[in-house]
Amino acid sequence: MSIFRRDAVFSRSTLARNMAVLRRSCPGAAKWLDETKGATVVTLGRAEDGNPVMMVDGKSQETRRRGMFAEGTNPLITFFEKVADIVEEIVLPEGLRPNFSSGTRPLCVCLFGLGGLGALKQALNFSLFEARPRGALAYEPDVEVARALLSLYDLTTVLADGRLVLVSPRELAEGLEKPDVPFALTCAAAKRRHPDAWSGFIGLAGSPERQRKPRPPLDRVLIIPPYSGGSEPMGKFLSDAAARLGVGARLLDWPGELRDMAGILRDGPGQNRARAGGQGGSPPARAPGGGQMNLRRLFQKSAEHACETVKDFGPTVVLVLAQAPLDAAGLARVRAACEALDGGPARMAFWFVEDIMRFGYVRKVARAYDLFLHIQKGLADDFARSLGVRGANYLPPAADESVFFPRKVPERFRSTVSLCGAGYPNRRSIMSGLIRDLPSLKPGGVGGGGENTLTIFGSGWEGCPPELAPYLFEGGRRLDTRECALAYAGSQVSLNIHSGDGDGFDAGSAFVNPRTFELAASGTLQIVDRRPLLDGLFGSDELVVADNPGDLPGLIKQCLADPKKGRDMAARARERVLGEHLYTRRLETVLKLAGEDWPIPRSDDC
């Protein structure tokens, strides 16, 4: 019979029976309960479902429950996804992430606050688990709340057999060694009333394990890129940065068969190609045989290949880049492969260098990582908190100094003014207006090179206004990384217009794109649309900033009229990148954050 009865009442005899067992099983907690007096008033109320609710100083200690199980899901996995709705907080001390789908048995549940009877019930109600935990280690900061619980329910059985272990404040302060604790639950009200005690409790939950299993040095980084797209070159940049830092790194190389499979799932003719792995941009087109089934198969095979690489390389950090073809199930398999390594589990980090409001797939995978790195300070931090993501940190893009640098380029890549980027709607509109306002700039796309020319580099311009066609470099074909670097270095003035779906500048997305850093590293003067985060990355004398598209013709004329001033600004921007915005600096930040104790604190800055 369940110890949680609907007819529960406070009883001195119940308290006496529990205390008799407690003095044998948990003498420290029993002594604290016997000797300590408290001023808290505890009463008993009723929840909507009729179950008892402990009232502390007139306030309910129960967190409102909202649909614990979702139809058609694994109840064990759902429990850990939804438990935040019940008790507000889940804490997973480092190195202890049980994989319940494979039957791993958690050693102990760690419980903070006994006022939330539902939280204790979740800890002791073993019927929720196929792999049953051994018990619950519990701590209540308020002596009257602890006494009230022992006056309500007969806990003699779970106290006697060790399924419930109570810890006193003194034992907590002394750092009592306890069994490994894979996760902790907290009564939300107790955490609010006792924030300092909560911090100490989490230290107790994690520190013994860290002492017994010290984290291996973060000296082997596995970088998982997408199949193609804007984030793909970052994999090579980060791999080279690791070599410069003396850190072992492996860039996961996707087999040709998987790249071919991804190609089948790309968008049809006349549309922009789907972003790598089908996770970003438009949904993948339905290929013969069922596109969604093929997409699942692609994710499964991608996860298998990633797990094989994990077993062979033995990483201590796994750094996944935006649009890598790994869904939540695949990431769980990669984590399990890391946890099976002799050196211990690896930190899993995700660097999302895209607009968090545009690419919805991030909602499905963000919580699977220890570190969630993003390029939208403020906006993405709030988004991450709304999802319950831990370890969210702002990390802007960077440049690779060995790829982007000043140089003499072939004639066909030279231009007086250029724009490099895909043909997003706002760029189409802005460039159509620009060529009308600056008729003196000749089309540089057909003949290539030359003085007083305007060239548009990049793909995705199909169906653009006819007047733009002569300005498209070689018909608007896609450029590889090396060619982009040549286009940057060969331009006297480069326009950096952040992508958007409207007609003008898109300031609402609140990020600075990688091109900002790459243009600066190339020694090119750039005119960039105003971004909220620019001020913290570059000085006002390093970039030319446009407030609206109407400013562009005048700014271009000013830059071309004083080329020396432009060269000086470009040189200062390059010095800024070399000092602060290289991939070596970004990788150092990733490794620093990965080395933080669990839980990784959120930060508004790096």
N, C-alpha and C positions, 0 to 999 in steps of 0.2 A: 504494500500500500504506500502511496506517495506520502512523503513527509509534508507536502504542501497542501493543506486541507482548507476547504472553503469555510469551515467553522472554527478557524484558529482563534484562540484567545490567549491573553497573557496569563501565565500560571507560575506560582512560586515552586510548585512541585516539579514542573518541567525544567525550570532553571536549575533546581537542585540536582536532578538526574544528569543533566548535561554537564554541570560543573564537576560532578564526581568523576565522570569519564575524562573531562578536559584536564583535571589535575594530573592524570596519568599520561595522557597522550600529548598534551601541549602545556607543560607546567608554567612556561613563561607567560603565556596568555592568561592562564588561570590566576596566576599571582597578580597580574595587572587588573583583572576583573574584580578580584577580592579586595584589593587595597585602594583602588582609585574611585573617587567620587566625581560625578559630572553633573552639570546643570541642565543638560538637554532634556526636553519633555518629549517623550515618545508615546504616540497613540496608534490605534489601529483603525484604518479605514477600508473602504471597498472600492475595487476597480470596476469598470463597466462590465467586465465579464463575471463579476461576483467574487473574484479571488481577493485575498487580503492585500492591503497596501499599507506599508509602514509610513506613518506621518511623523516627521521630525520637526518639532517646533511649528506644527500646523501645516507643513508643506509635504506634499507627496514625494516619495523617493523613487517612484516607478517612472521609467521612461516610456512614453507612449509607443506601442508596438504598431508597425505598419507592414503587414503582409510578409511574414517571415519566409514563406516558401513560394516560389514562382512555378506555375504549371509547366510541366515538361522539362524540368531541370533536375540535375543531380542534387538531392537534398543536402548532402554533405558539403558540396561546393557552395550551394546557395546559402547555407548557414553562415559561412565565413564572408560571403559577399554582403549579406543582409544584416549581420549582427550589429553593424554600426547603427542601424535603425532602432535597435533594442537597447544597447548600452552605450552608445555614442563613440566608443573608442576601441580600437584593436591595436595591440602592440605586439610586434614580432621581433623579439631580440635577435641580434645578428647570428647567423649560422643555424637558426632553428626554425625552418619553414617546413612544417610537415606536409607531405603530399598525401592528402586523405584519399584521393582517388586511387592511389596504389596500395592503400591499406596500412600506411605507416602509422604507428601508434604514438600519439602524443604522450609525453611523460607526465605532464602536470598542467592544469589550468591555473592561471594566476588571477585572483579576484581582488579588486580594490573596492571597499565599501559594501557593507552588508545590508544597508537600508533598501537597496534595490532587490527585492526578493526574486524578481524575475531573473536578474543576473545570476544569483546563486543557483536558481533552479536550472538555468542553462548550463552552469558548471557541473552540476551533480546529476542531471537527468541523462543518464548514459544511453537512453533509448535513441537519442539523436545521432549517435555515432555507431558506425559499423566497427571502427577501430576505437575502442573505448579508452578514454583517458584514465590514468591511475587515480586521479583525484584532483582536489582543488586546494591551492595554498591561498589563504584569505587573510586580508588585513583590513581592519576597521579603525579609523582614527578616533572615533567617538565612543567612549566606554559605555555610555547609556544605550547607544544603538546596538552595540555588541551584546549587552545584557538582555536587551529587548528581544533580539533574535533567538537567544537561548531560552527565553521565557515563552516563546511562541511555539517552537517546534521541537520535537524529540529528535535530536541529532546524535544520540548516543551511538548508534550503529556506524554512521559514517565517520564519527570522531574516533571510535575505537579501532576500526580497521584501517585508519589512515587515509580514507578518501577525502576527508576535510581536515586541513591543518591550519590552525589559527596562529597568527604571528602578532606579538606585542610590539608597541612602539619602541621599546628598548631593544628588542631583537632586531627590529628593522634598522634602527640607528647604528647598531653594531655590525650591520652587513651580514646577517645570518646566512650561512651557506644552505641552499635548498636545492631540490632536484631541478633538472633542466626544465625550463618553462617555455613552451613553444609560443604561447600567446597569452595576453592578459585582457580581462574584461574589467570595465569599471562602471560602477553606479554613477550616472551623470551628475546627480545631486551631490554625491560625496566628493567628486572631483572639484565641483564648483566651491564647495564649502572648505575644502582642505587642499589648496593647490600645492603648498609646500610638501605636505605629506605624500601627495601624488607623485611629485618629482622624486622623492626618496624611494618610493615604492618601485618605480620603474628602474631606478638604479639597482635595486635588489633583484629585480626580475632578470636583468641582463648581465650584471657584472660577474657572477660566478661562472657563467658559461664562457665569457670572454677570458677569464683567468685560466680556465682549463684548456680552451682551444684558441690560442692567440691567432689573430687573423694573419694569413701569410702576406708577405710584402706584395704590393700592387705592382708587379713587374712584368705581367703578361696580359696584354690587352687584345681581345678579339674584337675586331671592327666588322660590323655587319651592315653593308650598304644595300640600297635598292638595286634592282636590275638595271635601271636607267633613270634618267631624269636629273633634276637640279641637284639632288643630294648625292648622286653617285660619285662625282669627282671628290667630294669631301672625304670619302673613304681613303683614297690615295693620299690626299693632303695630310690626314691624321696619321696614316701609316708612316709617311716620311717624317712627320713631326716626332713620332715615337722614336724613330731611329736617331734623330738629332738629340733627343733627351737621354738616349741610352736605355730606353724601355723596350722590352721585347714586345712585338706586336705582330699580329697576323691579320691581313685583310681577307675576309672570306671571299672566295672566288666561286661565283655561281656557275654550275655546269651548263654547257650549251643546251642540253635538253630542257632544262628549266627556263632558260632564257627564251627558247623557242616556244615553250608552252605559254609563257607570259605574252609573247608576241601575238599568239592566237587570241588572247583575251583583250587586246587593245581595241580602242574605238575604231569604228568603221571609216570608210572613205569620207573625205570632206570635213572631218572633225579633228580636233587636236588629239594626239595620241594619249591614251590613258597613262596616267603616271604609274611609276614602277609598282608591280605587284597588284595593281588594281585597287590599292587602298586609298589613293588620293585622286583628286580631280573628279571627272565623271565616272559613274559606275562602268565596269567593263561590259563591253557588248556581249550578248549571248552568242557564244560560238557554237558550231555544230556539236550535237551531243549534250547540250545543256551547259550554258556558260557558268552558272552558279556551281554546278557540280564540278566543272573543270577548275573553277577558282578554289574550291575547297581542296581538291586534289593538289593544286599548285602549292597551297599553304602547307599541306601535310608533307609533301616532298621537300619543300624548302626547310621545314622544321627538322626533317630527318637529316638533311645535309648539314644543317647548322649543328645538330647534336653530334654528328660524326666528327666535325671539326673541333668541337669542344672536347671530346674524348681524346683526340689526337694532340691538341695543342695545350690543354689544361689551363685555360685563362683564369686570372684572378679578377679581371674586370671584363665585362661584355658591354661594348658600346654599340648600340643599335641606332642607325640613322633614319631620318624620316622616310616613310614609304617603303621601308624594308618589308619583304613579303612574309611577315610573321604575324599571325593573329593571336588572340589571347591564349588559345589552346597550344599553339606552337611555342609561344613564350614560356608557358608552363613546362613544356617538354625540355626546352633549353635550360631552364632553371634546374629541373630535376637532374639533367646531365651534369650540370655544374656541381650540384650538391653531392653527386656520387664520386667526385674527384677525391683523391687522397689528400690533397692540400686544403680541402674545405671548399665551401661554396664561394662563388664569385659574386661581386657586386654587379647588378644589371642596371645600366643607364640608357636613357633614351634622349637623343638630341633632336628636338623637333624644330626644324628651321623653316617653318611655314606659318601661315596665318591660322591660328587656332580656331577662329570663327568660320573659316571656309572649308576646312577639311575635317569632316565629322568622324572619320575613323579613329581619331586620337582618343575619343571618349571610350572606345572599347578596349584600348590597350594601355592607357596611361597608368592605371593602378597596378599593372603587372611589373612595374619597375621600382627599383630602390631610389633611383635618381631620375627626375623628370626635368630636363634642361630645355629651355625655351627662349625665344627671341622677342617676346612681348611682355616686358616688365609691367607689372600691375594688372593688365588685362588677363594674361595667362595665369598669373598667380591666383587671381580670384576664381578663374575657371578651374584650376587644379584643386583649390580648396572645396569648391562645390562638388567635385567628384570624390573627395576624400583622398586625393593623391598626396603622398608624403614625399619629401625631398625635392620639391619644386624650386628651381633656381634659374635666374636669368643668366643666359650665356649667349652673347651676341656672336654673329659669324666672324670670320677672320679671312686672312689671305695667306697664300703660300709664296714666300719670297723667291723660291726657286722657279716658280712658274710665271708669276706676275712681276715684271721689272721693266725699267726703261730699256729700249733697244731700237735698232734700225730694222724696219720691217719691209717685206716685199711691197712693191708699188700697189698691188691690188687691194692691200689691206689699209692703205693710207686714206685719210679723209680729213677735211677741215673740221667738220662737225659730224658726230655719229650718234646713233642710238643702238644699243645692243640689248636684245630681249625679245621674248615671244610677243605675238601680236594680240595682246589683251585689248578689250574694247576701249579702255581709256587711252591707251597708246595710239590706237588707230585714229581716234578723234583728235587727240592733241597734235599728232604729226601731220594730219590733214590741214589743220589750221596753221601750223608752223610754215609749211611750204607755201601757203598762200601769202603769209606775212613776210616771208624772206625769199622772194623770187630770185634774188641774186645768187643763192646757193644752188649750184648745178647738181643734177642727179648723179650720184657716184656709184649706183648699184650695178649699172650695165657695163660701163667701160672699166670701172674700178680705179681708185686712186685719183690723183690730180689735185690741183689747187682749187680752193673755193667750192668744195663739194660737200654734199650731205649724203650720208650712207646709213641705211638701216640694216643692221646685222641681226640674223636670227630667223627662226621658223615660226609657223603658226599664223602667218599673215594671209592665208588663203581667203579669197573673197573680200579683201580690203578695198577701199575706194580706188578706182582706176588711177587717180593721180599719184598714188603712192608706189605703184608698180616699178617705175624707173629707178626708184631709190633703194629697192630691195637688193641686197647683196646676193648675186648669183641666183636670182629668182626666189629668194627667201628660204634657202636651204638651212638645215641645222648645222651649227658650228660645233666642233669638238673643243675641248678645254684649251688646247694649244692655239687653235685659231681664234678663240675669244681673246686670249692674251695678246695675240698679234693685233687684233682689231682695237683693243684698248690702247696699246702702246703706239699705234699708228694714227691716233686721233689727236688733233690739237685741242679740241673741246669735245667732251663726251657727255651726252645727256643721260641722266640716271633717273628715269621715271618709274616709280614703283607701280607694280601691276594693280589693276583695279577693274571692276566690272561696270563702272559708270563712264562718264564723259571726261571728268577732270582728275585732279589729284585725289588719291585715296588715303587721307590722313587717319581715318578711323581704325585702320588695321594695326597701327602703332608698332611697327617694327622697322628695322634697318636691314636692307637686303645684303647678301654677300657681295654683290657687285660694287657697293659703296667702298668696301675695303680693297677689293681687287683693282678697281680703277685707281685708287690712291696709291697702291703698291706699284702700279705700272707707271707712275710718274705723270699721269694725265690729269689735266684740269677737268673737273666734273661740275656740272650744274645739276643739282639734285633737288627734288621736290621736298618741301619742309616736312620733317618727321619729328615727333615729340622727343624721341630718344637721341637725336643727333647731337644735342648739346653736351651730353655726357661722354661722347665718343670722339668728336673732333672739335677743333677750335673754329671760331668764326672766320679766321684768316686762312683757313685751309680748304674750305669748300665754298662754292657759290650756291646759295640757296634761293630757290624760287618759291614764292608764296602761292602763286596760281599760274595756270598755263599762259595767261596773257602776259606774264612777265618774261617769258622765254625769249621772244625776239629781241627785246632790249638788252637782256643780259648777254645773249650771244654776241650782239654787236659790241658791247663793252669789252668782252673778253678778247674778241678778235682785234679790237683797236689798240689794246695794250698787252701784247703777247708776253713781255717780260714779267709783268705783274702776275699773269696767269702761270708762268713757269715757276715763279717764286711760291705761289700758293700750292701748286702741285708738289713742289719739293717738300714743303712743310707737311703736307698731308702724307707723303711717303714716309717721312721721318716718324710721324705719329704711328703709322702702321707697323713699322719695323720695331718701334719701342713697346707698343702695347697690344697690337691686334694681329699677331701671327698665330698660326695653329699650334705652335709649340706652347704659347701662353695659354691657349684654350685647353689643351690636353693637360697641362699642369693643373689647371683649375678642376678639371674632371677628376683627376687622380686625388687631388686634395679633398674634394667633396666625397669621393668614394671611400676615403680613409677615415671619415668622421665616424664617431660612435653612433650606434643605432639608438633611438630613431634619428635619422638625419634631419637637422633643423631646417625649416624653410628660411629662405633669405630673399630679400628684395634686391640684393646686389651680390656680385662675386668679387 
